């Protein structure tokens, strides 16, 4: 009787699969896609730690650079256009996310030409975003002289008037209010902070001098945006490799719906999503 039961159980497992079939895909996802999700999850924790650290420092400082003032330049010599350029950057990256979706859709249809065309558009979008970021960094470092240790942007904590002239020939110039942003400039290779006189409060009439903004701003900005830029650069490189493989018909012969394109698509969407949070923390807070 016992032998009949064992035989019946063995027969059931053999024909219905049971727990002995092996090779089952957890969550109906292949091993490659599952590992990609694991990687993206760990990377999300990394970015979260960086952004939380930025937020903690941002709101623990008495003064902090105003994004509308720091990021107000635009290619072509245009100024006083708050956040316009970074908005263009964001649009480019989000548009590349759409072209990536189209590439994955064409892969599911086993349409090699469609995959290649839409991936090329995605690569172009990624390269354009990196070019924009390079211009932004060059402007901040080359023209505004911001580095990881020096932050020329700051915010006044008093109200007053700038003092112009030297010696006995000192005149009062532009007026500023508490919270106004300022930018220190270099003159002949040397920092030339402006002096001012306080017009309100208990220290009314006293003179002061502009000071540098919090060092943490420049260090965190270049580190976090650079870390994200490295992800974009890596993504563009992988996209290029996978696009070439698609063009040669490598994935078409596998007949698996261009799964490699879908996996790099997951990575690219993650990079786009992270940028939304970077945009929120650095450019809006």
GIFEN-V501565 format. One record per residue. N is the residue number from 0. SS is DSSP state (helix for helix, strand for strand, loop for the rest). PHI is phi in degrees with one decimal (* if undefined). Layout:
BEGIN
n = (N & N)
ss = (SS & SS)
phi = (PHI & PHI)
END
This chain:
BEGIN
n = (0 & 1 & 2 & 3 & 4 & 5 & 6 & 7 & 8 & 9 & 10 & 11 & 12 & 13 & 14 & 15 & 16 & 17 & 18 & 19 & 20 & 21 & 22 & 23 & 24 & 25 & 26 & 27 & 28 & 29 & 30 & 31 & 32 & 33 & 34 & 35 & 36 & 37 & 38 & 39 & 40 & 41 & 42 & 43 & 44 & 45 & 46 & 47 & 48 & 49 & 50 & 51 & 52 & 53 & 54 & 55 & 56 & 57 & 58 & 59 & 60 & 61 & 62 & 63 & 64 & 65 & 66 & 67 & 68 & 69 & 70 & 71 & 72 & 73 & 74 & 75 & 76 & 77 & 78 & 79 & 80 & 81 & 82 & 83 & 84 & 85 & 86 & 87 & 88 & 89 & 90 & 91 & 92 & 93 & 94 & 95 & 96 & 97 & 98 & 99 & 100 & 101 & 102 & 103 & 104 & 105 & 106 & 107 & 108 & 109 & 110 & 111 & 112 & 113 & 114 & 115 & 116 & 117 & 118 & 119 & 120 & 121 & 122 & 123 & 124 & 125 & 126 & 127 & 128 & 129 & 130 & 131 & 132 & 133 & 134 & 135 & 136 & 137 & 138 & 139 & 140 & 141 & 142 & 143 & 144 & 145 & 146 & 147 & 148 & 149 & 150 & 151 & 152 & 153 & 154 & 155 & 156 & 157 & 158 & 159 & 160 & 161 & 162 & 163 & 164 & 165 & 166 & 167 & 168 & 169 & 170 & 171 & 172 & 173 & 174 & 175 & 176 & 177 & 178 & 179 & 180 & 181 & 182 & 183 & 184 & 185 & 186 & 187 & 188 & 189 & 190 & 191 & 192 & 193 & 194 & 195 & 196 & 197 & 198 & 199 & 200 & 201 & 202 & 203 & 204 & 205 & 206 & 207 & 208 & 209 & 210 & 211 & 212 & 213 & 214 & 215 & 216 & 217 & 218 & 219 & 220 & 221 & 222 & 223 & 224 & 225 & 226 & 227 & 228 & 229 & 230 & 231 & 232 & 233 & 234 & 235 & 236 & 237 & 238 & 239 & 240 & 241 & 242 & 243 & 244 & 245 & 246 & 247 & 248 & 249 & 250 & 251 & 252 & 253 & 254 & 255 & 256 & 257 & 258 & 259 & 260 & 261 & 262 & 263 & 264 & 265 & 266 & 267 & 268 & 269 & 270 & 271 & 272 & 273 & 274 & 275 & 276 & 277 & 278 & 279 & 280 & 281 & 282 & 283 & 284)
ss = (loop & helix & helix & helix & helix & helix & helix & helix & helix & helix & helix & helix & helix & helix & helix & helix & loop & helix & helix & helix & loop & loop & loop & loop & loop & helix & helix & helix & loop & loop & helix & helix & helix & helix & helix & helix & helix & helix & helix & helix & helix & helix & helix & helix & helix & helix & helix & helix & helix & helix & helix & helix & helix & helix & helix & helix & helix & helix & helix & helix & loop & loop & loop & loop & loop & loop & helix & helix & helix & helix & loop & loop & loop & strand & loop & loop & loop & strand & loop & loop & loop & loop & loop & helix & helix & helix & helix & helix & helix & helix & helix & helix & helix & helix & helix & helix & helix & helix & helix & helix & helix & helix & helix & helix & helix & helix & helix & helix & loop & loop & loop & helix & helix & helix & helix & helix & helix & helix & helix & helix & helix & helix & helix & helix & helix & helix & helix & helix & helix & helix & helix & helix & helix & helix & helix & helix & helix & helix & helix & helix & helix & helix & helix & loop & loop & loop & loop & loop & loop & loop & loop & loop & strand & strand & strand & loop & loop & loop & loop & strand & strand & strand & strand & strand & loop & loop & loop & loop & loop & loop & strand & strand & strand & strand & strand & strand & loop & loop & loop & loop & strand & strand & strand & loop & loop & strand & strand & loop & loop & strand & strand & loop & loop & loop & strand & strand & strand & strand & loop & loop & loop & loop & loop & loop & loop & loop & strand & strand & strand & loop & loop & loop & loop & loop & helix & helix & helix & helix & helix & helix & helix & helix & helix & helix & helix & helix & helix & helix & helix & helix & helix & helix & helix & helix & helix & helix & helix & helix & helix & helix & helix & helix & helix & helix & helix & helix & helix & loop & loop & helix & helix & helix & helix & helix & loop & loop & loop & loop & helix & helix & helix & helix & helix & helix & helix & helix & helix & helix & helix & helix & helix & helix & helix & helix & helix & helix & helix & helix & helix & helix & helix & helix & helix & helix & loop)
phi = (* & -62.7 & -65.9 & -65.2 & -65.3 & -62.5 & -64.2 & -66.0 & -63.2 & -64.5 & -65.4 & -64.7 & -63.7 & -68.9 & -92.6 & -101.0 & 95.3 & 58.2 & -91.1 & -107.1 & -70.8 & 67.9 & 68.8 & -72.2 & -96.2 & -63.7 & 58.5 & 57.1 & -121.8 & -69.8 & -58.5 & -63.2 & -68.2 & -64.3 & -66.2 & -64.2 & -63.8 & -60.7 & -62.9 & -64.8 & -64.8 & -65.3 & -68.0 & -63.5 & -63.6 & -64.3 & -63.0 & -60.9 & -61.7 & -63.9 & -71.1 & -65.6 & -62.3 & -62.1 & -62.1 & -63.5 & -69.7 & -58.3 & -92.7 & -97.3 & -91.1 & -68.5 & -130.6 & -155.6 & -57.1 & -88.3 & -56.2 & -60.3 & -89.7 & -68.9 & -106.7 & -119.8 & -93.0 & -142.2 & -53.5 & 100.0 & 85.6 & -84.8 & -132.3 & 58.2 & -121.7 & -56.4 & 62.6 & -67.4 & -66.7 & -68.2 & -66.7 & -62.3 & -58.2 & -64.2 & -61.5 & -61.2 & -68.1 & -68.1 & -65.0 & -67.4 & -67.2 & -65.2 & -64.0 & -68.1 & -60.1 & -65.0 & -63.4 & -64.8 & -61.9 & -66.6 & -66.1 & -63.2 & -88.3 & 58.2 & -100.8 & -61.2 & -62.4 & -62.8 & -61.0 & -63.8 & -62.4 & -71.9 & -70.1 & -64.5 & -64.0 & -65.1 & -61.5 & -62.5 & -64.3 & -63.2 & -65.3 & -65.5 & -63.2 & -63.3 & -64.8 & -64.4 & -66.1 & -62.5 & -64.8 & -62.9 & -62.6 & -62.4 & -66.9 & -67.2 & -84.6 & -81.9 & -102.9 & -96.5 & 62.0 & -89.2 & -130.0 & -72.4 & -115.4 & -128.1 & -122.1 & -74.9 & -90.5 & -159.6 & -134.9 & -67.1 & -107.9 & -135.1 & -108.0 & -173.5 & -129.8 & -69.4 & -102.1 & -116.9 & 102.6 & -127.7 & 63.3 & -88.4 & -97.6 & -112.5 & -123.1 & -88.5 & -108.2 & -63.2 & -98.5 & -131.1 & -113.4 & -57.4 & 99.5 & -62.3 & -86.1 & -143.4 & -136.8 & -82.4 & -118.3 & -92.9 & -121.3 & 55.2 & 83.6 & -119.0 & -69.0 & -127.4 & -69.1 & -83.9 & -92.7 & -147.4 & -118.8 & -78.9 & -109.3 & -133.6 & 85.7 & -65.7 & -97.6 & -56.4 & 95.3 & -75.6 & -100.2 & -142.2 & -140.5 & -57.3 & -122.4 & -64.2 & -77.7 & -57.9 & -59.8 & -60.2 & -61.8 & -64.4 & -62.6 & -70.2 & -61.4 & -67.7 & -70.5 & -73.5 & -67.9 & -68.4 & -64.1 & -67.3 & -61.2 & -63.8 & -64.7 & -64.7 & -61.4 & -62.3 & -62.8 & -62.9 & -63.1 & -66.3 & -60.0 & -64.7 & -63.4 & -68.6 & -64.0 & -64.1 & -61.7 & -66.7 & -65.1 & -79.8 & 86.9 & -61.0 & -79.6 & -64.3 & -69.6 & -78.2 & 54.0 & -121.3 & 71.4 & 53.5 & -61.1 & -62.9 & -65.2 & -65.4 & -68.1 & -69.5 & -65.8 & -60.2 & -63.3 & -67.1 & -64.8 & -63.9 & -60.5 & -65.2 & -64.4 & -61.6 & -62.0 & -58.8 & -73.1 & -61.8 & -59.7 & -62.9 & -73.6 & -85.9 & -104.2 & -115.7 & -79.5)
END
